[in-house]
Amino acid sequence: MSDNSNLPAISKQVTELVLAGSLSHAEQAFAEAAEQHGDLAVVEVLNNIPPHVTALHMAGFDGGKLSLATLLVPPKAWAQSLAYLAATWPDDLIEDDPERIAESLFAHIHGVVFGTEDEERRNELLQEASATDWGCTAFAILFSMAPKEVLELAGEIISKGPYITGQTTSDNDVVPLALALAKASEDGWDRALFELFPDFRHSADLADAEFSDDPDEEPSFLQRSTKELLYRLRKQVPSTRSTAAKAGSRRSMGTGIFN
């Protein structure tokens, strides 16, 4: 990047465009900044704009829509922005079609995490996101779409540890993301499980859990629904007056599985 003197102006421009709803123009501003100053300029802009603005912009893109922000967002900035995604969801959609929101959230998170072949960046993204309460809730929302597969994966992690393959009886797309989280952050994986299955105080308990194939059968243990988790994330949306991400306060349930 040859000159960073224009970055404050670019940050202001992007912020105003996003808040005005002009996401395509904001994306164009990112592209022009990258062309004139290099990708690091986009990284710096994303580091400097408020996280709720990043959330608004990135909410308009998913795995099927390419965005420079998706590819270049710094891990910490992305983790902070996750706190505000729930503010973009209509109340009636949470109530009437929570699975649709969960699928959109999955497309977003999957697109950011697997939008890079850089394993170090991927791990940093997962570590930063799962270090926050809202990040763990977001992952739990994704896991709620495939609870049986998540239980199977948890059991395999417990039994095989670092030799985990991630194989389950299903090829659900949530499994690779869950496995990536477990490998990147043991604590984040455990806390996301605890969000989905609050009865469990230690992930080893999952090894003996059973999950019925009958969707009408009540689970034998407490499991939060997708809708309940969406509302939990909505309650975790911070005031835009405070944009600093707060590390999670929940206690760790670490098991040393990858030591």
C-alpha positions in Angstrom: 0.0 0.0 0.0 1.7 3.2 -1.2 -0.3 5.8 0.7 -2.6 5.4 3.6 -3.6 9.0 4.0 -6.9 8.4 2.2 -7.9 5.5 4.5 -9.9 7.7 6.9 -11.9 9.2 4.0 -12.5 5.7 2.5 -13.6 4.4 5.9 -16.0 7.3 6.3 -17.3 6.7 2.7 -17.9 3.0 3.2 -19.6 3.6 6.6 -22.0 6.2 5.0 -22.8 4.0 2.1 -23.5 0.9 4.2 -25.7 2.9 6.6 -27.6 4.3 3.6 -28.2 0.8 2.3 -25.9 1.1 -0.7 -24.0 -2.2 -0.2 -23.0 -2.5 -3.9 -21.5 1.0 -3.8 -19.7 0.1 -0.6 -18.3 -3.0 -2.2 -17.2 -0.9 -5.2 -15.4 1.4 -2.7 -13.6 -1.6 -1.3 -12.6 -2.8 -4.8 -11.3 0.7 -5.7 -9.3 0.9 -2.5 -7.8 -2.5 -3.2 -6.9 -1.6 -6.8 -5.3 1.7 -5.8 -3.6 0.8 -2.5 -3.6 -3.0 -2.3 -5.6 -5.5 -0.3 -4.1 -4.2 3.0 -6.1 -1.0 2.5 -9.3 -3.0 2.6 -8.0 -4.7 5.7 -7.3 -1.4 7.4 -10.7 0.0 6.5 -12.4 -3.1 7.9 -10.3 -2.6 11.1 -11.5 1.0 11.4 -15.2 1.0 10.6 -17.6 0.2 13.4 -18.4 -3.5 13.8 -22.1 -2.9 13.3 -21.4 -1.4 9.9 -19.3 -4.4 9.0 -22.2 -6.6 10.1 -24.6 -4.7 7.9 -22.4 -4.9 4.9 -21.5 -8.6 5.3 -25.1 -9.5 6.0 -25.8 -8.7 2.3 -23.4 -11.4 1.2 -23.4 -15.2 1.7 -21.5 -18.2 0.3 -23.0 -17.5 -3.1 -22.0 -13.8 -3.4 -18.3 -12.8 -3.4 -17.3 -9.9 -1.3 -13.9 -8.4 -0.6 -15.0 -8.0 2.9 -15.7 -11.7 3.2 -12.2 -12.5 1.9 -10.2 -9.9 3.8 -12.0 -9.1 7.0 -9.6 -9.3 10.0 -10.5 -12.1 12.4 -11.0 -9.8 15.4 -13.1 -7.3 13.3 -15.2 -10.2 12.1 -15.7 -11.6 15.6 -16.9 -8.2 16.7 -19.3 -7.8 13.8 -21.0 -11.2 14.6 -22.5 -9.5 17.6 -24.6 -7.3 15.4 -25.8 -9.7 12.8 -28.9 -10.6 14.8 -30.0 -7.0 14.7 -30.5 -7.4 10.9 -33.0 -10.2 11.3 -36.8 -9.3 11.1 -38.7 -10.3 14.2 -41.4 -12.1 12.1 -38.8 -14.2 10.3 -37.2 -15.3 13.6 -40.7 -16.4 14.8 -42.0 -17.9 11.6 -38.9 -19.3 9.8 -35.9 -19.6 12.1 -34.4 -22.3 9.9 -34.1 -19.8 7.1 -32.1 -17.4 9.2 -29.9 -20.2 10.5 -29.2 -21.3 6.9 -28.3 -17.7 6.0 -26.0 -17.4 9.1 -24.4 -20.7 8.1 -23.8 -19.4 4.6 -22.2 -16.3 6.0 -19.9 -18.0 8.6 -19.0 -20.9 6.2 -18.2 -18.4 3.5 -15.8 -16.4 5.7 -14.1 -19.4 7.3 -13.7 -21.5 4.2 -13.2 -18.5 1.9 -9.5 -18.9 2.6 -7.1 -21.8 2.0 -4.8 -20.3 4.7 -5.2 -22.6 7.7 -3.6 -20.1 10.0 -6.2 -17.4 9.1 -9.0 -20.0 9.3 -8.0 -20.9 12.8 -7.7 -17.3 13.8 -11.2 -16.5 12.5 -12.6 -19.5 14.5 -10.6 -18.6 17.6 -11.6 -15.0 17.7 -15.3 -15.7 17.0 -15.6 -18.4 19.6 -13.8 -16.3 22.2 -17.1 -14.2 22.5 -20.4 -15.2 24.0 -22.2 -14.2 20.8 -19.8 -16.1 18.7 -20.5 -19.3 20.6 -24.2 -18.7 20.4 -23.9 -18.2 16.6 -22.1 -21.5 16.3 -24.7 -23.2 18.4 -27.4 -21.9 16.0 -25.6 -23.7 13.2 -25.2 -26.9 15.3 -29.0 -26.8 16.1 -29.6 -27.6 12.4 -27.9 -30.9 12.8 -27.9 -31.9 16.5 -27.6 -35.6 15.9 -24.5 -35.2 13.7 -23.0 -32.8 16.2 -23.5 -35.4 19.0 -21.8 -38.1 16.8 -18.9 -35.8 16.1 -18.5 -35.0 19.8 -18.4 -38.7 20.6 -15.8 -39.3 17.9 -13.7 -36.4 19.2 -13.8 -37.9 22.7 -12.8 -41.3 21.5 -10.2 -40.4 18.9 -8.9 -37.1 20.0 -6.3 -35.7 17.5 -7.0 -38.6 15.1 -10.5 -37.4 14.5 -11.8 -37.8 11.0 -15.1 -36.0 11.3 -17.0 -38.9 9.8 -20.7 -39.3 10.9 -23.7 -41.1 9.5 -24.5 -37.9 7.6 -22.7 -35.7 5.2 -24.3 -32.6 6.6 -22.4 -29.4 5.7 -22.3 -28.4 9.4 -20.0 -31.2 10.3 -16.8 -29.8 8.6 -17.4 -26.4 10.2 -17.9 -28.0 13.6 -14.8 -30.1 13.2 -12.8 -27.0 12.2 -14.0 -25.2 15.3 -13.1 -28.1 17.6 -9.6 -28.2 16.2 -9.1 -24.5 16.2 -10.5 -23.8 19.7 -11.2 -26.6 22.2 -12.8 -24.1 24.6 -14.9 -22.5 21.8 -16.2 -25.9 20.7 -17.1 -26.9 24.3 -18.9 -23.6 24.9 -20.9 -23.8 21.6 -22.0 -27.3 22.7 -23.0 -26.0 26.1 -25.1 -23.3 24.3 -27.0 -26.0 22.4 -27.1 -28.6 25.1 -27.2 -26.7 28.4 -27.7 -29.9 30.5 -24.1 -30.9 29.8 -21.4 -29.5 32.0 -18.7 -31.5 30.3 -18.5 -32.6 26.7 -17.5 -36.1 27.7 -21.1 -36.6 28.7 -22.1 -36.5 25.1 -20.4 -39.8 24.5 -23.3 -41.6 26.2 -26.1 -39.4 24.8 -28.7 -40.7 22.5 -30.6 -38.8 19.8 -33.8 -40.2 18.4 -34.5 -40.2 14.6 -38.1 -39.4 15.4 -38.5 -35.6 15.0 -41.7 -35.7 17.1 -40.0 -37.4 20.0 -39.0 -35.2 22.9 -35.2 -35.3 23.5 -34.1 -37.1 26.7 -31.9 -34.0 27.6 -32.3 -30.3 27.3 -31.6 -28.9 23.9 -32.2 -25.3 22.8 -34.1 -24.9 19.6 -32.9 -22.8 16.7 -35.5 -20.2 17.4 -34.5 -20.0 21.1 -30.9 -19.6 20.1 -31.7 -16.9 17.6 -33.5 -14.9 20.3 -30.5 -15.5 22.7 -28.2 -14.0 20.1 -30.6 -11.1 19.6 -30.4 -10.3 23.3 -26.6 -10.3 23.1 -26.5 -7.5 20.5 -24.5 -4.7 22.2 -25.3 -1.1 22.1 -23.6 0.6 19.2 -22.1 3.0 21.7 -19.8 0.2 22.8 -18.1 -1.6 20.0 -15.4 -3.4 21.9 -15.8 -7.2 21.9 -16.0 -8.7 25.3 -14.5 -12.1 25.9 -16.9 -14.8 27.1 -17.4 -15.2 30.8 -18.7 -18.7 30.7 -16.4 -21.2 32.4 -14.4 -23.6 30.2 -15.4 -27.2 29.8 -12.1 -28.1 28.1 -11.2 -31.8 27.9 -7.7 -31.7 26.5 -8.8 -33.6 23.4 -6.2 -32.3 21.1 -3.3 -32.1 23.4 
